[in-house]
Structure formats: C-alpha cells, structure tokens
Amino acid sequence: MSASRDPDGFARLEAAVPSDQWTSRSGGTARVVICAVLATRGGTVQDCTVGDLMEIRSAASKHWNHATMLAYAWLRAAGQFPPDAPASLSRLETFTGQVSIGDLVDRYQLRCRPIRDVIVDYLTERQPSMDYNSLQGLSRVLASNF
C-alpha cells in the first residue's frame, strides 16, 4: 500500500516520525492501521481523518489499540488533523460525554447476546432513578461478571 498507492504520503509521514518509532514493531502495526484506513476508505495518507481512526479502533482487535493511537499521534504531529484535535485518540474517547446504556454494556464485549440484552433492559428500567455515574458503575459491575 505504501509503495503503490501513496509513496509520497508515507515518505512525508516517515520524515515526521522518530525513526525508532517508525521501525519498531508497534510502528509497523501503526503503518498497517493507516494502510487499513486507505484500503477501506480510499484516498491517500493526507485524506485520513480522526473519524477514520476512531472507526478502525472500535472495529479492530485489542492488538491494534496501541497501534491506532500511535498512528493518530503520528498523523496529528504531522499536521494532518485540525489544530483543535485532541492530543490523543484516548483523550477524545474519554471525553465524549454520556453514552447510551447499550454502549455502556457493549464496552465489555459480552459474547452471550441474551445476557447482554437482559443487562441493558435492567439498566434501562433503573435509569430514571439513578444518576449517570451510578448507572455507569452498575453497568460495570454487572457486565464485567459475564
């Protein structure tokens, strides 16, 4: 991908990244993340957006979490994103505000859909009588036990 689709874009990015990061194992995986964005979205390195990396991070395995954050840091440092973009991808995800009950439970990637649905239904029923932090804590206790 880096040799055929956008050699100039990857060369610019490599010039902006410390060489020890670029050649490291996690750096190689970060380059794969960027290639995955290009393969799924089309375009060049210059066309990568914050949303593209957030989507890859949410869809990818835990193995790619660090690499996706590293790719974000590289692209941000290279001036790829707007100046008001958060310093890191994890900071962006941390401060997104309140999420739905389904999203609270889905953070724990429950394999059994009926159990997940029961927990969501229970929390939905309890929601009117609880503040968001208490709801978040209860979702953590219930979902992490399955």
KOLMAR-182074 format. One record per residue: chain; residue in one letter; x negated, y, z of N, C-alpha, C in turn. Coordinates in steps of 0.2 Angstrom, whole numbers. Layout:
{base A, a, {X, Y, Z}, {X, Y, Z}, {X, Y, Z}},
...
This chain:
{base A, m, {-4, -6, 0}, {0, 0, 0}, {-4, 6, 0}},
{base A, s, {-9, 6, 4}, {-14, 12, 5}, {-18, 13, -2}},
{base A, a, {-20, 8, -5}, {-24, 8, -11}, {-19, 10, -17}},
{base A, s, {-13, 7, -17}, {-9, 8, -23}, {-4, 14, -23}},
{base A, r, {-1, 15, -18}, {5, 19, -18}, {2, 26, -16}},
{base A, d, {-2, 27, -11}, {-4, 34, -9}, {-11, 34, -6}},
{base A, p, {-16, 33, -10}, {-23, 33, -8}, {-25, 40, -5}},
{base A, d, {-23, 45, -8}, {-24, 52, -6}, {-21, 53, 1}},
{base A, g, {-15, 51, 2}, {-12, 52, 9}, {-15, 49, 14}},
{base A, f, {-17, 42, 13}, {-21, 38, 18}, {-28, 41, 19}},
{base A, a, {-31, 44, 14}, {-38, 46, 15}, {-37, 53, 19}},
{base A, r, {-32, 57, 18}, {-31, 63, 22}, {-30, 61, 29}},
{base A, l, {-26, 56, 30}, {-24, 54, 37}, {-31, 51, 40}},
{base A, e, {-34, 47, 37}, {-40, 44, 39}, {-45, 49, 41}},
{base A, a, {-46, 55, 38}, {-50, 60, 39}, {-48, 64, 46}},
{base A, a, {-42, 64, 47}, {-39, 67, 53}, {-39, 63, 59}},
{base A, v, {-41, 57, 59}, {-41, 52, 64}, {-48, 50, 66}},
{base A, p, {-49, 50, 73}, {-56, 47, 75}, {-57, 41, 72}},
{base A, s, {-63, 40, 70}, {-65, 33, 66}, {-64, 27, 70}},
{base A, d, {-66, 28, 77}, {-65, 22, 81}, {-58, 20, 82}},
{base A, q, {-53, 25, 82}, {-46, 23, 82}, {-44, 20, 75}},
{base A, w, {-46, 23, 70}, {-44, 20, 63}, {-46, 13, 62}},
{base A, t, {-52, 11, 64}, {-55, 5, 63}, {-53, 0, 68}},
{base A, s, {-50, 2, 74}, {-48, -3, 79}, {-42, -7, 77}},
{base A, r, {-41, -12, 81}, {-36, -17, 80}, {-29, -14, 80}},
{base A, s, {-28, -9, 85}, {-22, -6, 86}, {-21, -1, 80}},
{base A, g, {-27, 2, 78}, {-27, 7, 72}, {-24, 3, 66}},
{base A, g, {-27, -3, 65}, {-24, -7, 59}, {-17, -8, 59}},
{base A, t, {-14, -10, 65}, {-7, -11, 66}, {-3, -4, 65}},
{base A, a, {-6, 1, 67}, {-3, 8, 66}, {-3, 9, 58}},
{base A, r, {-8, 7, 55}, {-8, 8, 47}, {-2, 4, 44}},
{base A, v, {-1, -2, 47}, {4, -7, 45}, {11, -3, 46}},
{base A, v, {12, 0, 51}, {18, 3, 53}, {19, 9, 48}},
{base A, i, {14, 12, 46}, {15, 18, 41}, {17, 15, 34}},
{base A, c, {13, 9, 33}, {15, 6, 26}, {22, 3, 26}},
{base A, a, {24, 1, 32}, {31, -2, 33}, {36, 4, 31}},
{base A, v, {35, 10, 34}, {39, 16, 33}, {39, 17, 25}},
{base A, l, {33, 17, 22}, {33, 18, 15}, {37, 13, 11}},
{base A, a, {36, 7, 13}, {39, 1, 9}, {47, 2, 10}},
{base A, t, {49, 4, 16}, {57, 4, 17}, {60, 10, 15}},
{base A, r, {56, 16, 15}, {59, 22, 13}, {57, 25, 7}},
{base A, g, {51, 22, 4}, {48, 25, -2}, {44, 31, 0}},
{base A, g, {41, 34, -6}, {38, 40, -5}, {30, 39, -3}},
{base A, t, {28, 44, 0}, {21, 44, 2}, {20, 46, 10}},
{base A, v, {14, 46, 12}, {12, 47, 19}, {15, 54, 21}},
{base A, q, {15, 59, 16}, {17, 65, 18}, {25, 65, 19}},
{base A, d, {28, 60, 16}, {36, 60, 17}, {38, 57, 23}},
{base A, c, {34, 54, 27}, {36, 51, 34}, {38, 56, 39}},
{base A, t, {44, 54, 42}, {47, 59, 47}, {47, 56, 54}},
{base A, v, {49, 60, 59}, {49, 57, 65}, {55, 52, 66}},
{base A, g, {60, 53, 62}, {66, 48, 62}, {64, 42, 59}},
{base A, d, {59, 42, 54}, {57, 35, 51}, {53, 31, 57}},
{base A, l, {49, 34, 61}, {45, 31, 66}, {50, 29, 71}},
{base A, m, {55, 33, 73}, {59, 31, 78}, {63, 24, 76}},
{base A, e, {65, 24, 70}, {69, 19, 67}, {65, 12, 67}},
{base A, i, {58, 13, 65}, {54, 7, 65}, {53, 5, 72}},
{base A, r, {52, 9, 77}, {50, 7, 83}, {56, 4, 86}},
{base A, s, {62, 6, 85}, {68, 2, 88}, {70, -4, 85}},
{base A, a, {68, -5, 78}, {69, -11, 75}, {63, -16, 75}},
{base A, a, {57, -14, 77}, {51, -18, 77}, {51, -22, 84}},
{base A, s, {46, -27, 83}, {45, -31, 89}, {41, -27, 94}},
{base A, k, {40, -29, 100}, {37, -25, 106}, {29, -25, 104}},
{base A, h, {27, -29, 100}, {20, -29, 97}, {18, -23, 94}},
{base A, w, {23, -20, 90}, {22, -14, 87}, {24, -7, 91}},
{base A, n, {26, -8, 97}, {27, -2, 101}, {21, 3, 101}},
{base A, h, {16, 0, 103}, {10, 5, 104}, {7, 7, 97}},
{base A, a, {8, 3, 92}, {5, 5, 86}, {10, 10, 83}},
{base A, t, {16, 10, 84}, {21, 15, 81}, {19, 22, 85}},
{base A, m, {18, 21, 91}, {16, 28, 95}, {10, 31, 92}},
{base A, l, {5, 26, 91}, {-1, 28, 88}, {0, 32, 81}},
{base A, a, {4, 28, 77}, {5, 31, 70}, {8, 38, 71}},
{base A, y, {13, 39, 76}, {16, 45, 77}, {11, 50, 79}},
{base A, a, {7, 49, 84}, {1, 53, 86}, {-3, 55, 80}},
{base A, w, {-5, 51, 76}, {-9, 52, 70}, {-6, 57, 66}},
{base A, l, {0, 56, 64}, {4, 60, 59}, {5, 67, 62}},
{base A, r, {7, 67, 69}, {8, 73, 72}, {2, 78, 72}},
{base A, a, {-4, 74, 74}, {-10, 78, 74}, {-13, 80, 67}},
{base A, a, {-11, 77, 62}, {-12, 79, 55}, {-8, 84, 52}},
{base A, g, {-3, 87, 57}, {1, 92, 55}, {7, 90, 51}},
{base A, q, {9, 83, 51}, {14, 80, 47}, {21, 83, 49}},
{base A, f, {22, 84, 56}, {28, 85, 59}, {29, 92, 61}},
{base A, p, {35, 95, 62}, {36, 102, 64}, {32, 103, 70}},
{base A, p, {30, 110, 71}, {27, 112, 77}, {30, 110, 84}},
{base A, d, {37, 110, 83}, {41, 109, 89}, {42, 101, 91}},
{base A, a, {39, 97, 87}, {40, 90, 88}, {37, 88, 94}},
{base A, p, {40, 83, 98}, {37, 81, 104}, {30, 79, 104}},
{base A, a, {26, 79, 109}, {19, 77, 109}, {18, 70, 108}},
{base A, s, {23, 66, 110}, {23, 58, 109}, {30, 56, 107}},
{base A, l, {30, 50, 104}, {36, 47, 102}, {40, 45, 109}},
{base A, s, {36, 42, 114}, {39, 40, 120}, {42, 46, 124}},
{base A, r, {39, 52, 123}, {42, 58, 126}, {49, 60, 123}},
{base A, l, {49, 59, 116}, {56, 60, 113}, {61, 55, 115}},
{base A, e, {59, 49, 116}, {64, 44, 118}, {66, 45, 125}},
{base A, t, {62, 47, 129}, {63, 48, 136}, {68, 54, 138}},
{base A, f, {68, 59, 134}, {72, 65, 135}, {78, 66, 130}},
{base A, t, {81, 60, 128}, {87, 60, 123}, {93, 62, 127}},
{base A, g, {94, 62, 133}, {100, 63, 137}, {103, 57, 138}},
{base A, q, {110, 57, 140}, {114, 51, 142}, {115, 47, 135}},
{base A, v, {115, 41, 136}, {116, 36, 131}, {123, 32, 133}},
{base A, s, {126, 29, 128}, {132, 25, 129}, {130, 19, 133}},
{base A, i, {135, 16, 136}, {135, 11, 141}, {132, 5, 137}},
{base A, g, {134, 4, 130}, {131, -1, 126}, {124, -1, 125}},
{base A, d, {122, 6, 124}, {114, 7, 123}, {111, 6, 130}},
{base A, l, {114, 7, 136}, {110, 6, 142}, {109, -2, 143}},
{base A, v, {114, -6, 141}, {114, -13, 142}, {109, -16, 137}},
{base A, d, {109, -13, 131}, {105, -16, 125}, {98, -15, 126}},
{base A, r, {96, -10, 131}, {89, -10, 132}, {86, -16, 134}},
{base A, y, {90, -21, 137}, {87, -27, 140}, {88, -33, 135}},
{base A, q, {90, -31, 129}, {90, -36, 124}, {93, -43, 126}},
{base A, l, {99, -43, 128}, {102, -49, 131}, {103, -54, 125}},
{base A, r, {101, -60, 125}, {102, -65, 120}, {109, -67, 119}},
{base A, c, {113, -68, 125}, {120, -70, 125}, {124, -65, 124}},
{base A, r, {127, -64, 119}, {132, -59, 117}, {138, -58, 122}},
{base A, p, {141, -64, 124}, {147, -64, 128}, {145, -61, 135}},
{base A, i, {139, -62, 138}, {137, -59, 144}, {136, -52, 143}},
{base A, r, {133, -50, 138}, {132, -43, 136}, {138, -39, 136}},
{base A, d, {143, -42, 133}, {150, -39, 132}, {153, -38, 139}},
{base A, v, {152, -43, 143}, {156, -43, 150}, {152, -37, 154}},
{base A, i, {146, -37, 154}, {142, -32, 157}, {145, -25, 155}},
{base A, v, {145, -24, 148}, {147, -17, 145}, {154, -16, 147}},
{base A, d, {159, -21, 147}, {166, -20, 149}, {166, -18, 157}},
{base A, y, {162, -21, 161}, {162, -20, 168}, {160, -13, 169}},
{base A, l, {154, -11, 166}, {152, -4, 167}, {156, 1, 164}},
{base A, t, {160, 0, 159}, {165, 4, 156}, {170, 6, 161}},
{base A, e, {172, 0, 164}, {178, 1, 169}, {175, 5, 175}},
{base A, r, {169, 4, 177}, {166, 8, 183}, {164, 15, 182}},
{base A, q, {163, 16, 175}, {160, 23, 173}, {164, 29, 176}},
{base A, p, {171, 29, 176}, {174, 35, 179}, {173, 37, 186}},
{base A, s, {171, 32, 190}, {170, 33, 197}, {162, 34, 199}},
{base A, m, {158, 34, 194}, {151, 34, 195}, {147, 40, 192}},
{base A, d, {142, 42, 195}, {138, 47, 191}, {133, 43, 186}},
{base A, y, {130, 47, 181}, {126, 43, 176}, {120, 40, 179}},
{base A, n, {117, 43, 184}, {111, 39, 187}, {113, 33, 190}},
{base A, s, {118, 33, 194}, {121, 27, 197}, {123, 21, 192}},
{base A, l, {126, 24, 186}, {128, 19, 181}, {122, 16, 178}},
{base A, q, {117, 20, 177}, {111, 18, 174}, {107, 13, 178}},
{base A, g, {107, 14, 185}, {104, 9, 189}, {108, 3, 190}},
{base A, l, {115, 3, 190}, {119, -3, 190}, {118, -7, 183}},
{base A, s, {117, -4, 178}, {116, -7, 171}, {109, -11, 171}},
{base A, r, {104, -8, 175}, {98, -11, 175}, {98, -17, 179}},
{base A, v, {101, -16, 185}, {102, -22, 190}, {105, -28, 186}},
{base A, l, {111, -27, 183}, {115, -32, 180}, {112, -35, 174}},
{base A, a, {109, -31, 169}, {107, -33, 163}, {100, -37, 164}},
{base A, s, {96, -34, 169}, {89, -37, 170}, {90, -44, 173}},
{base A, n, {95, -46, 176}, {96, -53, 178}, {98, -58, 173}},
{base A, f, {99, -56, 167}, {101, -61, 162}, {96, -61, 157}},
